[in-house]
């Protein structure tokens, strides 16, 4: 016999009381594709937003951590998370990883690698759903942030795979963007595009220990020079470049202090809150676009027209662009009728 779900009030009470089981259930609802689960999840989020509106968002901080595979993201996140736990701060670690079902890597393995952090009472680690589109995973991560913050996790760390569009998604839902780099490896070797470097508020050369200290210092100097050539950021913040060894725990305190400095800087000039407002507008448009796309392709008129016109496109008798325009015109004309 299937157990019934908690009511909206039970979910709210459980989340606000930091009940990890109820929080996990609520996130599962957010991740579910079932319409009744989505409706319940949206009601929970709507109620939480009303409650959260009376609480200062200055108490929370959302950090994106990215970098090429092998740079040590999970080790760094665990080191930072444990340090914050020692200060009494609650930390949630979320992931944007739509490739996990293929790669079997990244965050799904991180939960076992972050052995100390995953057993901490002040930490909550949640892998992303595997095998989904980037847009779907990113939207659910955005909503999960709201749930974990309501449960009292003041610091939310969003990890990305570091190899594509997931960085843009992470940038659009966090307050500070931290890029991890390897010592002695150029951009080409690390697979890091200039656009990702431009997004970074803080760059940290990890694994700066043992024989790699000299290489790490050289890499730090290289990126420090490069940041002065980048266009100025809307936040008015000049990106900082640091070195650390997450494995040895060196440099983590300095990085956390720099994150705090960034937050104070953006709170003082108003960028912190304005950025969150802009992000909310971005996700409104993203949700509308996704909803319209799904509704369009599910419409019987569109399915009917596509079945007729697609064979001509596949056979090369019609341009894909002309076909798309034809389908759109057909749909809009029928919608007006």
N, C-alpha and C positions, 0 to 999 in steps of 0.2 A: 504493500500500500504506500503510495507516494505521500510524503509529508507535506502539509500545507505550508505556504510561505508565511512569514510574519506579516502583520499589517503595516501600513505606512507609519503609524504611531510607534509600533514596536521597533521598526527599523530606525526611526529618528532617535528614540530613547537609547537604543543600543549603540548607534554611531556616536552620539554625543557623550555617551558614557565610555567611549573608547573600547567597546566590546569587539575584539578582533574577529570573532566568529561572525557576528552580525555584519561587520564592515566587509569581510570577505564575501558574504552572501550578497550584499548590496553591489559590490563590484562585479560579481558574476551576473547580476541582473543587467548592469550597464553593458557588459560584454555579450549578452545573449541577443540572438537575432529574432527571438519570438516576440511578436507584437505586444502580447500581454505583459511580458517582462519589461519591454522597453517603456510601456505606459507607466508601469509601477516605478521603474527607475527614474523617469522624468518627474513623477510626482514627489518622490523622495528628494531629488535634487532641488526642485522648486521650493519645497518646504525648508530645506537646509539653507538655501540662498536667502530666504526671508529672515531666518534666524541669524545668519552670518552677517547680514547688512548692518546689524547693530554692533558688530565686533570690528575693531580696527584691523585692516589687512596689513598694517605695518608689522604685525606679529608674525606673519608668515613669510617664507622666502622660497622661491622656486629656482632651482639650479639645473641647468642642462650640462651634462658631462659627455663629451664626445672625443673621438680619436680613432685612428686606424686600428684594425684588429691587431692584437699583440702589444698594444701600448701600455696595457695594465689598468684598464678602466675599472674592472671589478676590484682589484687590489686597492686602487686609489679610493674608490667609493667606500670600501670597507674601512680603510684607515681614517677617512674623514668622518664617516658615520660613527665609528667607535669613539673618536675624539669628542664629537658633539654629544653622544650619549653620556660620556663621562662628565660633561658640563650640565647634564640633566635635560638636554634637548631631545625631543622625539623626532626621529628621522624616518621618512618613507622613501623607498627606492622603487621607481617605476621604470618601465622600458618601452621604447618604440622600436620594435623589431619584427617587421612583417615577414622576414626571411627565415625565422627560427625553425620552421618546419622543414626547411631544405638544408640549412647549414648545421643544424643541431648545436649551434654554438651560442655565443653571446649570452643574453640574460638567462636563458633556460639552464645553462650550466653555471651561471654566476651564483644562483641561489645555493648551490652546493659548495662553490668556491668561497663564498662569503660566510664561512662557517661560524665565526664569532658573532658577526652582525646579525645573522639570521636567527640566532638564539637569544638575542638581547630583547628584553621586555620593552625597551624604548625604540625598537626598530620594527619596520613592517616592509617586507620585500614582496613585490608582486610582478611576476613575469607577464609579458604581453601575450595576447592570444596569438597562436601560431597560424600560419597559412592564410592570413587575411591581407587585404590591400593596405597600403600605407595610410590612405585616408581613413579607413575604418579603424585601424589600430590607433592612429593619432587622435581621432575624435574621442575614442573611449578612454585614452590616456588623459585627455583634457578633462573629461568628466570625473575620472577617478581622482584627479588632483583635488577637486572640490570635496569629494567624500573623505579623503584622508586628512585634509585640512580641518574639516568639521570634527573629525575624531581626535584632533589635538596634535597632529604631526606638524610642528611649526616649520620644519625644513623638508622640502620635497625635492629629491634628486631624480631627474629624468635622464636615463641613459639611452644613447642611440648606438647603432652599429657602426657609425662613423664612415660610411661608404656611399652616401647618396642623399636623396631628398629628405630622409628622416631628420637631418640637421635643421632644415627649414621648418619642419613641423615642430621640432623641439624649441627652436628659437621663438616660435609664435605662441608658446604657452609658458615660457619661463621668464624670470626676472634678470638672470645673469647667465651668460653662455661661457663655459669653460672648455677650452680645447687642450687635450693632452697630446704631447709630442714625444718622439723618441730621440735620444741623443745620437748624433752622428748620422742622421738620415735626412735626406733632402725631401722637398715636397713630392717629387716624382716617386721616390721610393715609398713614401708613406701614403700615397694615394690621396693626398689632401689638396683640394682645390683652393684657389685664392679666395673664392667666395666664402668658404668656411672660415678661413683666417680672418676675413673682413668682419664676419659676424661675431668673432670672439671678443669678449670683454677681458678675459684673462687667458693667457697661454702658459702652460706649465710643462716644462721638459721633465718627464718622469724617468725613473731608473738612473738617477744621477748618483750612483754609488760605485765603489770599487774602481775598476779601471776605466769606467765610463764618466767619471767626474769631469775630466778635461773636455771630452766630447760634448757633455751636457752644457758646460759653460760656453763652448764655442757655438753650440746651437742656440743657446739663450741670447748671446750677443747678435747672432744672425737675425733672429726673429725680432729682437729689440730694435735693430736698425730698420727692419722691414715695416714695423708698426708705424714708424714716423712717415712712411711713404703712403700709407693708406688714407682714404678720405676720412674726414672727421665724422664722428658718430653722433646721431641725434641726441644721445644721452649727455654729450659734452665730456665724456670720459675718455681719457687716453689709455688704450689697452696696456695692461701690465704683463710682463714676461718674467716668470719665476722658474726655479728648478726645484725638484723634489725627488725623494725616493719613497714611494708609497710602501714598499716592502720593508724598508728600515724605519719608516715613520718620520723621516726627516723632511722638513719644509712644509708639512701639512698645516701646522699652526699659522705659518706665514700666509699660506694660500687662504685659509679661513679668514684671517684678518683682512686680506685684500678683498675678499667677497663682502665682508662687513663694511669696508671702506666704500666699495661700489654702491652698496645699498644706501649708506648715509648720503653719498654724493647725489644719487638719483632721487632720494626723498627730499633733499634740500632744494633741488632745482625743479621739482614737480614731475620729472620724467617717469618715476616709479609708477605713480598712479595713472598717468596719461598712457603709459605703455600698456598697462593692464586693460584700460578702456579700449585702446586700439585693438588689442588681442581679442577682446570679446566681440568686437565688430567683425574682425577677420573670421572668427569661427561661426558667427551668424551667417556670413556669406558662404562659407564652406558648406555649412549644413543645408542651406537653401539650394546650392548647386547640386549637392549629392541627392537631395530629395527630388529635385526636378528631373535629374537624370534617371533615377529609378522609376519615377512615375511615368516618364516619357517612354522608356523601353518596355514597361509593363502594359502600356495602353494597347487595347486590341487593334485600334486603327493603325498604330505604328507597326505592330507585329504583322498585320495583314499586308501593308505596303512594302515592308522590308522583304517579306517572303517572295514578292513579285519582282522587286527591283534588284535584290542582291545577286541573283544569278547573272544578270547582265554585267555587274561590276566585276564579279569573279572571272567572267569570260573575257573581260577587256573590251566589251562593247559600250561601256559607259564609264565616265570618270567618277571616282568615289566622291568628289566634291559636288559634281552635278547631281549625283544620286542623293547625297545628303540634303542638298537644297530642295530637291523634289519631295523628299520625305517630310521635311520640315514644313514646306508650303502645304502639302496635303494634310498634315496634322493640324496646322493652324486654321486652314479653311474649314475642316470638319468641326474643329472646336468652336468656330464662330457660328456655325449653322445651328 
